[in-house]
Structures are given as C-alpha cells and as structure tokens.
Amino acid sequence: MSAAAFVPSVLVPAAGCTLVLTRDGVTERVSKQAAPAANSMQCGTILQGGLAAGTWTGTVEFHSVTVRGTSAPFTVQVPA
C-alpha cells in the first residue's frame, strides 16, 4: 500500500511525514523525511507493506518544529 502527500504554501528546513494506518485496534506507522519544493513540502510516496487483509483507515501526518497537520482520513481495502 502506498500514499502520496504534499503540504502547500509551507517551506521549512526540516520536516517529516508519517503514514498512519489503523484496523481493529492495530496501528501501523511509517515515516519519511519531507522535501522542499517550489512553494510546498513534498512527502512523496510513502510505502507500507505486509498489512493484514481487510479495511484500514489511514491519515498522513506532517510534522516540523513550527508546523503540524493531519490529512483527512481515508480508507484502504487490502485484499486477502
């Protein structure tokens, strides 16, 4: 499973992005460094493998010293 994200109108020297997936009380997290672009911070593609089959709820979190935010939730169906 993969997700891609960016944060418009934000430029900071150091930041990270975390993909958070939850299903049946289990939470999986994978983080990567965000990269600056012309007028945004790019999370790029965040990969998470080995998920159990079923419906997962996900968000992408952005975090730096001065800026934090969380995407709207989304669902992912992982086939059996």
Order of alpha helices (4+ residues) and beta strands (2+ residues): beta-beta-beta-beta-beta-beta-beta-beta
